[in-house]
Amino acid sequence: MPSFTSFSAADVGRQEVTRILSDYVALDRARFWRRLLVVRFGLLAMSAALIAHVVPGLSAYGRWMPALLSLTPPAWAWIAEIRLARRLARRLNACGSVGTYTVVMETGTFADPG
């Protein structure tokens, strides 16, 4: 379910609102890149693991290292996303009046435009 966080912009200064919004945009971009990297490098890691099992004569190091190295960029993006999420949470907690709301949407409530 989608959720959103709100805070009273009147309670904080203009600079703090700018920092919160820039942290949110940075977190959103990090999530986008993490999802992209997980799909692309996950496929690369799976293909490397498949090729390692098909090609005879490879050592254990030669079999698993390419797959593990392929998983490094998504792991790095995940760590960056966690760091940005914590920074945003710290800024929001410093604001004081922060609320997180969950949106419940019913299916079939929109009319068909056709």
KOLGU-4560 file (N, C-alpha, C; in nm, 3 decimals, padded with zeros to 5 digits):
<recs>
<n_xx: 00.084 n_yy: -00.117 n_zz: 00.000 ca_xx: 00.000 ca_yy: 00.000 ca_zz: 00.000 c_xx: 00.088 c_yy: 00.123 c_zz: 00.000 mol: A seq: 1 type: MET>
<n_xx: 00.052 n_yy: 00.221 n_zz: -00.079 ca_xx: 00.130 ca_yy: 00.344 ca_zz: -00.081 c_xx: 00.115 c_yy: 00.421 c_zz: 00.050 mol: A seq: 2 type: PRO>
<n_xx: 00.222 n_yy: 00.484 n_zz: 00.090 ca_xx: 00.218 ca_yy: 00.568 ca_zz: 00.209 c_xx: 00.293 c_yy: 00.697 c_zz: 00.179 mol: A seq: 3 type: SER>
<n_xx: 00.262 n_yy: 00.800 n_zz: 00.255 ca_xx: 00.331 ca_yy: 00.927 ca_zz: 00.239 c_xx: 00.356 c_yy: 00.989 c_zz: 00.375 mol: A seq: 4 type: PHE>
<n_xx: 00.454 n_yy: 01.074 n_zz: 00.379 ca_xx: 00.492 ca_yy: 01.144 ca_zz: 00.501 c_xx: 00.468 c_yy: 01.292 c_zz: 00.482 mol: A seq: 5 type: THR>
<n_xx: 00.409 n_yy: 01.354 n_zz: 00.582 ca_xx: 00.385 ca_yy: 01.498 ca_zz: 00.572 c_xx: 00.442 c_yy: 01.567 c_zz: 00.697 mol: A seq: 6 type: SER>
<n_xx: 00.477 n_yy: 01.691 n_zz: 00.678 ca_xx: 00.524 ca_yy: 01.772 ca_zz: 00.790 c_xx: 00.475 c_yy: 01.914 c_zz: 00.768 mol: A seq: 7 type: PHE>
<n_xx: 00.470 n_yy: 01.989 n_zz: 00.873 ca_xx: 00.424 ca_yy: 02.127 ca_zz: 00.865 c_xx: 00.542 c_yy: 02.216 c_zz: 00.824 mol: A seq: 8 type: SER>
<n_xx: 00.534 n_yy: 02.269 n_zz: 00.703 ca_xx: 00.642 ca_yy: 02.353 ca_zz: 00.652 c_xx: 00.649 c_yy: 02.486 c_zz: 00.727 mol: A seq: 9 type: ALA>
<n_xx: 00.540 n_yy: 02.525 n_zz: 00.791 ca_xx: 00.539 ca_yy: 02.650 ca_zz: 00.867 c_xx: 00.620 c_yy: 02.638 c_zz: 00.996 mol: A seq: 10 type: ALA>
<n_xx: 00.639 n_yy: 02.518 n_zz: 01.043 ca_xx: 00.712 ca_yy: 02.497 ca_zz: 01.169 c_xx: 00.863 c_yy: 02.502 c_zz: 01.151 mol: A seq: 11 type: ASP>
<n_xx: 00.911 n_yy: 02.487 n_zz: 01.028 ca_xx: 01.055 ca_yy: 02.487 ca_zz: 01.003 c_xx: 01.090 c_yy: 02.600 c_zz: 00.907 mol: A seq: 12 type: VAL>
<n_xx: 01.217 n_yy: 02.630 n_zz: 00.901 ca_xx: 01.263 ca_yy: 02.737 ca_zz: 00.814 c_xx: 01.267 c_yy: 02.697 c_zz: 00.668 mol: A seq: 13 type: GLY>
<n_xx: 01.285 n_yy: 02.796 n_zz: 00.584 ca_xx: 01.288 ca_yy: 02.773 ca_zz: 00.440 c_xx: 01.406 c_yy: 02.685 c_zz: 00.399 mol: A seq: 14 type: ARG>
<n_xx: 01.521 n_yy: 02.706 n_zz: 00.461 ca_xx: 01.639 ca_yy: 02.625 ca_zz: 00.430 c_xx: 01.618 c_yy: 02.478 c_zz: 00.467 mol: A seq: 15 type: GLN>
<n_xx: 01.552 n_yy: 02.454 n_zz: 00.579 ca_xx: 01.528 ca_yy: 02.317 ca_zz: 00.622 c_xx: 01.430 c_yy: 02.247 c_zz: 00.528 mol: A seq: 16 type: GLU>
<n_xx: 01.329 n_yy: 02.318 n_zz: 00.481 ca_xx: 01.235 ca_yy: 02.259 ca_zz: 00.385 c_xx: 01.309 c_yy: 02.224 c_zz: 00.256 mol: A seq: 17 type: VAL>
<n_xx: 01.398 n_yy: 02.312 n_zz: 00.213 ca_xx: 01.478 ca_yy: 02.285 ca_zz: 00.093 c_xx: 01.565 c_yy: 02.162 c_zz: 00.112 mol: A seq: 18 type: THR>
<n_xx: 01.626 n_yy: 02.148 n_zz: 00.229 ca_xx: 01.710 ca_yy: 02.031 ca_zz: 00.257 c_xx: 01.627 c_yy: 01.902 c_zz: 00.261 mol: A seq: 19 type: ARG>
<n_xx: 01.509 n_yy: 01.909 n_zz: 00.321 ca_xx: 01.424 ca_yy: 01.790 ca_zz: 00.328 c_xx: 01.381 c_yy: 01.747 c_zz: 00.188 mol: A seq: 20 type: ILE>
<n_xx: 01.341 n_yy: 01.842 n_zz: 00.107 ca_xx: 01.298 ca_yy: 01.809 ca_zz: -00.029 c_xx: 01.413 c_yy: 01.758 c_zz: -00.114 mol: A seq: 21 type: LEU>
<n_xx: 01.531 n_yy: 01.816 n_zz: -00.098 ca_xx: 01.645 ca_yy: 01.766 ca_zz: -00.175 c_xx: 01.685 c_yy: 01.626 c_zz: -00.130 mol: A seq: 22 type: SER>
<n_xx: 01.674 n_yy: 01.598 n_zz: 00.001 ca_xx: 01.701 ca_yy: 01.462 ca_zz: 00.049 c_xx: 01.599 c_yy: 01.363 c_zz: -00.004 mol: A seq: 23 type: ASP>
<n_xx: 01.472 n_yy: 01.406 n_zz: -00.014 ca_xx: 01.370 ca_yy: 01.317 ca_zz: -00.067 c_xx: 01.394 c_yy: 01.286 c_zz: -00.215 mol: A seq: 24 type: TYR>
<n_xx: 01.431 n_yy: 01.388 n_zz: -00.292 ca_xx: 01.460 ca_yy: 01.367 ca_zz: -00.434 c_xx: 01.581 c_yy: 01.275 c_zz: -00.450 mol: A seq: 25 type: VAL>
<n_xx: 01.684 n_yy: 01.296 n_zz: -00.368 ca_xx: 01.802 ca_yy: 01.209 ca_zz: -00.374 c_xx: 01.766 c_yy: 01.065 c_zz: -00.339 mol: A seq: 26 type: ALA>
<n_xx: 01.680 n_yy: 01.045 n_zz: -00.240 ca_xx: 01.637 ca_yy: 00.910 ca_zz: -00.203 c_xx: 01.556 c_yy: 00.847 c_zz: -00.315 mol: A seq: 27 type: LEU>
<n_xx: 01.470 n_yy: 00.924 n_zz: -00.379 ca_xx: 01.391 ca_yy: 00.871 ca_zz: -00.489 c_xx: 01.479 c_yy: 00.830 c_zz: -00.607 mol: A seq: 28 type: ASP>
<n_xx: 01.579 n_yy: 00.910 n_zz: -00.636 ca_xx: 01.673 ca_yy: 00.874 ca_zz: -00.744 c_xx: 01.754 c_yy: 00.750 c_zz: -00.708 mol: A seq: 29 type: ARG>
<n_xx: 01.794 n_yy: 00.739 n_zz: -00.582 ca_xx: 01.870 ca_yy: 00.621 ca_zz: -00.539 c_xx: 01.785 c_yy: 00.495 c_zz: -00.550 mol: A seq: 30 type: ALA>
<n_xx: 01.657 n_yy: 00.504 n_zz: -00.516 ca_xx: 01.568 ca_yy: 00.389 ca_zz: -00.531 c_xx: 01.555 c_yy: 00.349 c_zz: -00.678 mol: A seq: 31 type: ARG>
<n_xx: 01.540 n_yy: 00.448 n_zz: -00.763 ca_xx: 01.529 ca_yy: 00.421 ca_zz: -00.907 c_xx: 01.653 c_yy: 00.347 c_zz: -00.957 mol: A seq: 32 type: PHE>
<n_xx: 01.772 n_yy: 00.400 n_zz: -00.923 ca_xx: 01.895 ca_yy: 00.338 ca_zz: -00.970 c_xx: 01.917 c_yy: 00.201 c_zz: -00.910 mol: A seq: 33 type: TRP>
<n_xx: 01.879 n_yy: 00.182 n_zz: -00.784 ca_xx: 01.894 ca_yy: 00.049 ca_zz: -00.722 c_xx: 01.808 c_yy: -00.053 c_zz: -00.795 mol: A seq: 34 type: ARG>
<n_xx: 01.683 n_yy: -00.017 n_zz: -00.823 ca_xx: 01.594 ca_yy: -00.110 ca_zz: -00.894 c_xx: 01.650 c_yy: -00.143 c_zz: -01.032 mol: A seq: 35 type: ARG>
<n_xx: 01.701 n_yy: -00.042 n_zz: -01.100 ca_xx: 01.758 ca_yy: -00.063 ca_zz: -01.233 c_xx: 01.880 c_yy: -00.154 c_zz: -01.226 mol: A seq: 36 type: LEU>
<n_xx: 01.967 n_yy: -00.128 n_zz: -01.130 ca_xx: 02.089 ca_yy: -00.208 ca_zz: -01.117 c_xx: 02.060 c_yy: -00.351 c_zz: -01.074 mol: A seq: 37 type: LEU>
<n_xx: 01.960 n_yy: -00.371 n_zz: -00.990 ca_xx: 01.927 ca_yy: -00.506 ca_zz: -00.945 c_xx: 01.883 c_yy: -00.591 c_zz: -01.064 mol: A seq: 38 type: VAL>
<n_xx: 01.800 n_yy: -00.534 n_zz: -01.149 ca_xx: 01.752 ca_yy: -00.611 ca_zz: -01.264 c_xx: 01.866 c_yy: -00.641 c_zz: -01.361 mol: A seq: 39 type: VAL>
<n_xx: 01.939 n_yy: -00.539 n_zz: -01.399 ca_xx: 02.041 ca_yy: -00.558 ca_zz: -01.502 c_xx: 02.160 c_yy: -00.640 c_zz: -01.453 mol: A seq: 40 type: ARG>
<n_xx: 02.211 n_yy: -00.608 n_zz: -01.337 ca_xx: 02.326 ca_yy: -00.684 ca_zz: -01.286 c_xx: 02.283 c_yy: -00.820 c_zz: -01.233 mol: A seq: 41 type: PHE>
<n_xx: 02.158 n_yy: -00.834 n_zz: -01.191 ca_xx: 02.109 ca_yy: -00.966 ca_zz: -01.152 c_xx: 02.107 c_yy: -01.061 c_zz: -01.270 mol: A seq: 42 type: GLY>
<n_xx: 02.062 n_yy: -01.010 n_zz: -01.385 ca_xx: 02.066 ca_yy: -01.092 ca_zz: -01.506 c_xx: 02.209 c_yy: -01.125 c_zz: -01.546 mol: A seq: 43 type: LEU>
<n_xx: 02.298 n_yy: -01.029 n_zz: -01.531 ca_xx: 02.438 ca_yy: -01.052 ca_zz: -01.562 c_xx: 02.499 c_yy: -01.157 c_zz: -01.468 mol: A seq: 44 type: LEU>
<n_xx: 02.465 n_yy: -01.150 n_zz: -01.340 ca_xx: 02.517 ca_yy: -01.248 ca_zz: -01.243 c_xx: 02.462 c_yy: -01.387 c_zz: -01.272 mol: A seq: 45 type: ALA>
<n_xx: 02.334 n_yy: -01.394 n_zz: -01.308 ca_xx: 02.277 ca_yy: -01.525 ca_zz: -01.340 c_xx: 02.341 c_yy: -01.584 c_zz: -01.466 mol: A seq: 46 type: MET>
<n_xx: 02.366 n_yy: -01.500 n_zz: -01.565 ca_xx: 02.430 ca_yy: -01.551 ca_zz: -01.686 c_xx: 02.575 c_yy: -01.593 c_zz: -01.658 mol: A seq: 47 type: SER>
<n_xx: 02.645 n_yy: -01.518 n_zz: -01.573 ca_xx: 02.782 ca_yy: -01.556 ca_zz: -01.536 c_xx: 02.784 c_yy: -01.688 c_zz: -01.461 mol: A seq: 48 type: ALA>
<n_xx: 02.687 n_yy: -01.707 n_zz: -01.371 ca_xx: 02.680 ca_yy: -01.833 ca_zz: -01.297 c_xx: 02.644 c_yy: -01.949 c_zz: -01.390 mol: A seq: 49 type: ALA>
<n_xx: 02.556 n_yy: -01.925 n_zz: -01.486 ca_xx: 02.519 ca_yy: -02.030 ca_zz: -01.582 c_xx: 02.638 c_yy: -02.067 c_zz: -01.671 mol: A seq: 50 type: LEU>
<n_xx: 02.708 n_yy: -01.967 n_zz: -01.718 ca_xx: 02.826 ca_yy: -01.993 ca_zz: -01.802 c_xx: 02.934 c_yy: -02.066 c_zz: -01.722 mol: A seq: 51 type: ILE>
<n_xx: 02.948 n_yy: -02.032 n_zz: -01.596 ca_xx: 03.049 ca_yy: -02.098 ca_zz: -01.512 c_xx: 03.019 c_yy: -02.246 c_zz: -01.495 mol: A seq: 52 type: ALA>
<n_xx: 02.893 n_yy: -02.283 n_zz: -01.492 ca_xx: 02.859 ca_yy: -02.424 ca_zz: -01.478 c_xx: 02.868 c_yy: -02.500 c_zz: -01.610 mol: A seq: 53 type: HIS>
<n_xx: 02.859 n_yy: -02.427 n_zz: -01.721 ca_xx: 02.866 ca_yy: -02.492 ca_zz: -01.851 c_xx: 03.010 c_yy: -02.513 c_zz: -01.895 mol: A seq: 54 type: VAL>
<n_xx: 03.096 n_yy: -02.415 n_zz: -01.867 ca_xx: 03.236 ca_yy: -02.423 ca_zz: -01.910 c_xx: 03.312 c_yy: -02.514 c_zz: -01.815 mol: A seq: 55 type: VAL>
<n_xx: 03.374 n_yy: -02.619 n_zz: -01.867 ca_xx: 03.448 ca_yy: -02.711 ca_zz: -01.779 c_xx: 03.588 c_yy: -02.657 c_zz: -01.747 mol: A seq: 56 type: PRO>
<n_xx: 03.641 n_yy: -02.702 n_zz: -01.638 ca_xx: 03.780 ca_yy: -02.672 ca_zz: -01.603 c_xx: 03.802 c_yy: -02.543 c_zz: -01.527 mol: A seq: 57 type: GLY>
<n_xx: 03.699 n_yy: -02.474 n_zz: -01.486 ca_xx: 03.717 ca_yy: -02.352 ca_zz: -01.409 c_xx: 03.732 c_yy: -02.384 c_zz: -01.260 mol: A seq: 58 type: LEU>
<n_xx: 03.815 n_yy: -02.308 n_zz: -01.194 ca_xx: 03.829 ca_yy: -02.327 ca_zz: -01.049 c_xx: 03.706 c_yy: -02.267 c_zz: -00.980 mol: A seq: 59 type: SER>
<n_xx: 03.697 n_yy: -02.293 n_zz: -00.852 ca_xx: 03.584 ca_yy: -02.239 ca_zz: -00.775 c_xx: 03.589 c_yy: -02.086 c_zz: -00.776 mol: A seq: 60 type: ALA>
<n_xx: 03.709 n_yy: -02.032 n_zz: -00.767 ca_xx: 03.727 ca_yy: -01.887 ca_zz: -00.773 c_xx: 03.681 c_yy: -01.832 c_zz: -00.908 mol: A seq: 61 type: TYR>
<n_xx: 03.715 n_yy: -01.901 n_zz: -01.014 ca_xx: 03.677 ca_yy: -01.859 ca_zz: -01.148 c_xx: 03.528 c_yy: -01.875 c_zz: -01.175 mol: A seq: 62 type: GLY>
<n_xx: 03.463 n_yy: -01.963 n_zz: -01.101 ca_xx: 03.320 ca_yy: -01.982 ca_zz: -01.119 c_xx: 03.237 c_yy: -01.876 c_zz: -01.048 mol: A seq: 63 type: ARG>
<n_xx: 03.273 n_yy: -01.843 n_zz: -00.925 ca_xx: 03.187 ca_yy: -01.759 ca_zz: -00.843 c_xx: 03.227 c_yy: -01.612 c_zz: -00.840 mol: A seq: 64 type: TRP>
<n_xx: 03.350 n_yy: -01.580 n_zz: -00.869 ca_xx: 03.394 ca_yy: -01.441 ca_zz: -00.860 c_xx: 03.321 c_yy: -01.349 c_zz: -00.961 mol: A seq: 65 type: MET>
<n_xx: 03.304 n_yy: -01.387 n_zz: -01.088 ca_xx: 03.231 ca_yy: -01.298 ca_zz: -01.179 c_xx: 03.087 c_yy: -01.272 c_zz: -01.135 mol: A seq: 66 type: PRO>
<n_xx: 03.020 n_yy: -01.374 n_zz: -01.083 ca_xx: 02.883 ca_yy: -01.355 ca_zz: -01.035 c_xx: 02.880 c_yy: -01.264 c_zz: -00.913 mol: A seq: 67 type: ALA>
<n_xx: 02.974 n_yy: -01.283 n_zz: -00.821 ca_xx: 02.978 ca_yy: -01.197 ca_zz: -00.702 c_xx: 03.014 c_yy: -01.054 c_zz: -00.737 mol: A seq: 68 type: LEU>
<n_xx: 03.106 n_yy: -01.037 n_zz: -00.830 ca_xx: 03.141 ca_yy: -00.901 ca_zz: -00.872 c_xx: 03.025 c_yy: -00.832 c_zz: -00.944 mol: A seq: 69 type: LEU>
<n_xx: 02.942 n_yy: -00.910 n_zz: -01.010 ca_xx: 02.825 ca_yy: -00.852 ca_zz: -01.077 c_xx: 02.720 c_yy: -00.805 c_zz: -00.977 mol: A seq: 70 type: SER>
<n_xx: 02.722 n_yy: -00.860 n_zz: -00.858 ca_xx: 02.626 ca_yy: -00.819 ca_zz: -00.755 c_xx: 02.675 c_yy: -00.702 c_zz: -00.671 mol: A seq: 71 type: LEU>
<n_xx: 02.798 n_yy: -00.659 n_zz: -00.692 ca_xx: 02.853 ca_yy: -00.547 ca_zz: -00.614 c_xx: 02.784 c_yy: -00.414 c_zz: -00.641 mol: A seq: 72 type: THR>
<n_xx: 02.758 n_yy: -00.373 n_zz: -00.767 ca_xx: 02.691 ca_yy: -00.244 ca_zz: -00.788 c_xx: 02.551 c_yy: -00.235 c_zz: -00.727 mol: A seq: 73 type: PRO>
<n_xx: 02.465 n_yy: -00.340 n_zz: -00.736 ca_xx: 02.336 ca_yy: -00.328 ca_zz: -00.667 c_xx: 02.350 c_yy: -00.319 c_zz: -00.515 mol: A seq: 74 type: PRO>
<n_xx: 02.448 n_yy: -00.390 n_zz: -00.460 ca_xx: 02.470 ca_yy: -00.382 ca_zz: -00.315 c_xx: 02.515 c_yy: -00.243 c_zz: -00.275 mol: A seq: 75 type: ALA>
<n_xx: 02.602 n_yy: -00.183 n_zz: -00.355 ca_xx: 02.647 ca_yy: -00.047 ca_zz: -00.328 c_xx: 02.530 c_yy: 00.051 c_zz: -00.336 mol: A seq: 76 type: TRP>
<n_xx: 02.443 n_yy: 00.035 n_zz: -00.435 ca_xx: 02.326 ca_yy: 00.122 ca_zz: -00.449 c_xx: 02.229 c_yy: 00.104 c_zz: -00.332 mol: A seq: 77 type: ALA>
<n_xx: 02.217 n_yy: -00.019 n_zz: -00.283 ca_xx: 02.130 ca_yy: -00.045 ca_zz: -00.169 c_xx: 02.183 c_yy: 00.022 c_zz: -00.043 mol: A seq: 78 type: TRP>
<n_xx: 02.313 n_yy: 00.016 n_zz: -00.024 ca_xx: 02.375 ca_yy: 00.081 ca_zz: 00.092 c_xx: 02.358 c_yy: 00.232 c_zz: 00.083 mol: A seq: 79 type: ILE>
<n_xx: 02.374 n_yy: 00.289 n_zz: -00.037 ca_xx: 02.354 ca_yy: 00.433 ca_zz: -00.055 c_xx: 02.209 c_yy: 00.471 c_zz: -00.028 mol: A seq: 80 type: ALA>
<n_xx: 02.115 n_yy: 00.387 n_zz: -00.069 ca_xx: 01.973 ca_yy: 00.415 ca_zz: -00.044 c_xx: 01.942 c_yy: 00.414 c_zz: 00.106 mol: A seq: 81 type: GLU>
<n_xx: 01.998 n_yy: 00.319 n_zz: 00.177 ca_xx: 01.977 ca_yy: 00.313 ca_zz: 00.323 c_xx: 02.034 c_yy: 00.437 c_zz: 00.390 mol: A seq: 82 type: ILE>
<n_xx: 02.152 n_yy: 00.480 n_zz: 00.346 ca_xx: 02.215 ca_yy: 00.599 ca_zz: 00.404 c_xx: 02.129 c_yy: 00.723 c_zz: 00.380 mol: A seq: 83 type: ARG>
<n_xx: 02.076 n_yy: 00.737 n_zz: 00.259 ca_xx: 01.991 ca_yy: 00.852 ca_zz: 00.227 c_xx: 01.858 c_yy: 00.847 c_zz: 00.302 mol: A seq: 84 type: LEU>
<n_xx: 01.803 n_yy: 00.727 n_zz: 00.321 ca_xx: 01.677 ca_yy: 00.714 ca_zz: 00.395 c_xx: 01.696 c_yy: 00.752 c_zz: 00.541 mol: A seq: 85 type: ALA>
<n_xx: 01.810 n_yy: 00.714 n_zz: 00.598 ca_xx: 01.837 ca_yy: 00.752 ca_zz: 00.737 c_xx: 01.856 c_yy: 00.902 c_zz: 00.752 mol: A seq: 86 type: ARG>
<n_xx: 01.924 n_yy: 00.963 n_zz: 00.654 ca_xx: 01.944 ca_yy: 01.108 ca_zz: 00.660 c_xx: 01.811 c_yy: 01.182 c_zz: 00.650 mol: A seq: 87 type: ARG>
<n_xx: 01.724 n_yy: 01.135 n_zz: 00.561 ca_xx: 01.592 ca_yy: 01.197 ca_zz: 00.549 c_xx: 01.511 c_yy: 01.177 c_zz: 00.676 mol: A seq: 88 type: LEU>
<n_xx: 01.517 n_yy: 01.059 n_zz: 00.736 ca_xx: 01.444 ca_yy: 01.034 ca_zz: 00.860 c_xx: 01.494 c_yy: 01.123 c_zz: 00.973 mol: A seq: 89 type: ALA>
<n_xx: 01.626 n_yy: 01.145 n_zz: 00.979 ca_xx: 01.680 ca_yy: 01.235 ca_zz: 01.082 c_xx: 01.630 c_yy: 01.377 c_zz: 01.063 mol: A seq: 90 type: ARG>
<n_xx: 01.627 n_yy: 01.424 n_zz: 00.939 ca_xx: 01.578 ca_yy: 01.559 ca_zz: 00.913 c_xx: 01.429 c_yy: 01.572 c_zz: 00.946 mol: A seq: 91 type: ARG>
<n_xx: 01.352 n_yy: 01.469 n_zz: 00.911 ca_xx: 01.209 ca_yy: 01.475 ca_zz: 00.941 c_xx: 01.182 c_yy: 01.468 c_zz: 01.090 mol: A seq: 92 type: LEU>
<n_xx: 01.259 n_yy: 01.388 n_zz: 01.163 ca_xx: 01.241 ca_yy: 01.380 ca_zz: 01.308 c_xx: 01.277 c_yy: 01.511 c_zz: 01.376 mol: A seq: 93 type: ASN>
<n_xx: 01.369 n_yy: 01.585 n_zz: 01.317 ca_xx: 01.407 ca_yy: 01.714 ca_zz: 01.374 c_xx: 01.297 c_yy: 01.818 c_zz: 01.355 mol: A seq: 94 type: ALA>
<n_xx: 01.208 n_yy: 01.797 n_zz: 01.260 ca_xx: 01.099 ca_yy: 01.892 ca_zz: 01.235 c_xx: 00.999 c_yy: 01.894 c_zz: 01.348 mol: A seq: 95 type: CYS>
<n_xx: 00.971 n_yy: 01.781 n_zz: 01.404 ca_xx: 00.873 ca_yy: 01.777 ca_zz: 01.513 c_xx: 00.741 c_yy: 01.717 c_zz: 01.469 mol: A seq: 96 type: GLY>
<n_xx: 00.658 n_yy: 01.793 n_zz: 01.400 ca_xx: 00.524 ca_yy: 01.745 ca_zz: 01.363 c_xx: 00.529 c_yy: 01.671 c_zz: 01.230 mol: A seq: 97 type: SER>
<n_xx: 00.560 n_yy: 01.543 n_zz: 01.237 ca_xx: 00.569 ca_yy: 01.459 ca_zz: 01.118 c_xx: 00.464 c_yy: 01.350 c_zz: 01.129 mol: A seq: 98 type: VAL>
<n_xx: 00.391 n_yy: 01.328 n_zz: 01.021 ca_xx: 00.290 ca_yy: 01.222 ca_zz: 01.018 c_xx: 00.310 c_yy: 01.133 c_zz: 00.897 mol: A seq: 99 type: GLY>
<n_xx: 00.296 n_yy: 01.004 n_zz: 00.917 ca_xx: 00.304 ca_yy: 00.908 ca_zz: 00.806 c_xx: 00.167 c_yy: 00.846 c_zz: 00.789 mol: A seq: 100 type: THR>
<n_xx: 00.117 n_yy: 00.849 n_zz: 00.669 ca_xx: -00.017 ca_yy: 00.803 ca_zz: 00.639 c_xx: -00.012 c_yy: 00.696 c_zz: 00.531 mol: A seq: 101 type: TYR>
<n_xx: -00.099 n_yy: 00.597 n_zz: 00.545 ca_xx: -00.111 ca_yy: 00.491 ca_zz: 00.446 c_xx: -00.239 c_yy: 00.513 c_zz: 00.367 mol: A seq: 102 type: THR>
<n_xx: -00.227 n_yy: 00.505 n_zz: 00.236 ca_xx: -00.341 ca_yy: 00.528 ca_zz: 00.148 c_xx: -00.398 c_yy: 00.393 c_zz: 00.107 mol: A seq: 103 type: VAL>
<n_xx: -00.526 n_yy: 00.375 n_zz: 00.132 ca_xx: -00.595 ca_yy: 00.253 ca_zz: 00.091 c_xx: -00.681 c_yy: 00.287 c_zz: -00.028 mol: A seq: 104 type: VAL>
<n_xx: -00.655 n_yy: 00.221 n_zz: -00.140 ca_xx: -00.729 ca_yy: 00.248 ca_zz: -00.262 c_xx: -00.814 c_yy: 00.128 c_zz: -00.297 mol: A seq: 105 type: MET>
<n_xx: -00.938 n_yy: 00.154 n_zz: -00.329 ca_xx: -01.027 ca_yy: 00.046 ca_zz: -00.373 c_xx: -01.011 c_yy: 00.026 c_zz: -00.521 mol: A seq: 106 type: GLU>
<n_xx: -01.022 n_yy: -00.097 n_zz: -00.565 ca_xx: -01.012 ca_yy: -00.125 ca_zz: -00.708 c_xx: -01.147 c_yy: -00.105 c_zz: -00.773 mol: A seq: 107 type: THR>
<n_xx: -01.144 n_yy: -00.060 n_zz: -00.896 ca_xx: -01.267 ca_yy: -00.042 ca_zz: -00.972 c_xx: -01.344 c_yy: 00.083 c_zz: -00.938 mol: A seq: 108 type: GLY>
<n_xx: -01.282 n_yy: 00.181 n_zz: -00.872 ca_xx: -01.354 ca_yy: 00.303 ca_zz: -00.838 c_xx: -01.349 c_yy: 00.407 c_zz: -00.948 mol: A seq: 109 type: THR>
<n_xx: -01.261 n_yy: 00.389 n_zz: -01.043 ca_xx: -01.249 ca_yy: 00.485 ca_zz: -01.152 c_xx: -01.336 c_yy: 00.443 c_zz: -01.269 mol: A seq: 110 type: PHE>
<n_xx: -01.399 n_yy: 00.538 n_zz: -01.331 ca_xx: -01.484 ca_yy: 00.508 ca_zz: -01.447 c_xx: -01.398 c_yy: 00.482 c_zz: -01.570 mol: A seq: 111 type: ALA>
<n_xx: -01.445 n_yy: 00.396 n_zz: -01.657 ca_xx: -01.373 ca_yy: 00.364 ca_zz: -01.780 c_xx: -01.393 c_yy: 00.478 c_zz: -01.879 mol: A seq: 112 type: ASP>
<n_xx: -01.282 n_yy: 00.540 n_zz: -01.928 ca_xx: -01.297 ca_yy: 00.654 ca_zz: -02.017 c_xx: -01.346 c_yy: 00.615 c_zz: -02.156 mol: A seq: 113 type: PRO>
<n_xx: -01.347 n_yy: 00.486 n_zz: -02.187 ca_xx: -01.382 ca_yy: 00.440 ca_zz: -02.322 c_xx: -01.526 c_yy: 00.446 c_zz: -02.347 mol: A seq: 114 type: GLY>
</recs>
